Amino acid sequence: MHIDKELDTRGLNCPLPILKAKKALAEMLSGQLLRVVSTDSGSTRDFQAFARQTGNELIDQQAAGSDFIHVLKRR
């Protein structure tokens, strides 16, 4: 999987990871992939809702230790 942009939001709590992802996606081209790394346990649910509301596709979500990794595809 080719990641076009990566965003480290470790240590930030909702809604900051979502707001930073929204800003990053706005600067990207359609079809590009954004990887967001977060330590907020609620981010899994938050990114699912964000993808539904914005039309961006949630490609992958996984937990790796204390990190939660989300991959979004720009609509």
C-alpha positions in Angstrom: 0.0 0.0 0.0 1.5 3.3 -1.1 0.9 6.0 1.6 1.0 9.5 0.2 1.0 11.4 3.5 1.4 10.4 7.1 0.1 12.2 10.2 1.4 11.6 13.7 -1.3 12.6 16.2 0.0 10.6 19.2 -0.8 12.3 22.5 -3.8 14.2 21.0 -7.3 13.5 22.1 -10.6 13.9 20.1 -11.3 16.0 18.2 -7.7 17.0 17.3 -6.8 13.8 15.3 -9.9 14.2 13.2 -9.4 17.9 12.7 -5.7 17.4 11.6 -6.8 14.6 9.3 -9.5 16.8 7.7 -6.9 19.5 7.1 -4.4 17.1 5.6 -7.0 15.5 3.3 -8.0 18.9 2.0 -4.5 19.4 0.8 -4.4 16.0 -1.0 -5.5 14.9 -4.4 -8.4 12.5 -5.0 -7.4 8.9 -4.5 -4.4 9.6 -2.4 -3.9 7.8 0.9 -3.5 9.3 4.3 -2.1 7.3 7.3 -3.0 8.7 10.7 -1.3 7.3 13.9 -3.1 8.1 17.1 -3.0 7.0 20.8 -6.6 8.0 21.4 -8.6 4.8 22.0 -11.7 6.5 20.7 -10.1 7.3 17.4 -11.2 4.0 15.9 -14.9 4.9 16.3 -14.2 8.6 15.4 -12.5 7.8 12.1 -15.3 5.4 11.1 -17.9 8.2 11.7 -15.6 10.8 10.0 -15.4 8.6 6.8 -19.1 8.1 6.7 -19.8 11.8 7.1 -17.2 13.1 4.6 -17.3 10.4 1.9 -13.6 9.7 2.3 -13.0 5.9 2.3 -11.6 4.2 5.4 -9.2 1.7 3.9 -7.7 0.1 7.0 -7.7 0.4 10.8 -5.4 -1.5 13.2 -4.0 -1.4 16.7 -0.3 -1.8 17.2 0.6 -1.6 20.8 -0.7 1.7 22.2 -1.1 3.1 18.6 -4.2 3.1 16.5 -3.5 3.3 12.8 -6.1 4.6 10.3 -5.7 4.8 6.5 -8.1 7.0 4.6 -8.5 7.4 0.9 -9.2 11.0 -0.3 -12.5 11.2 -2.1 
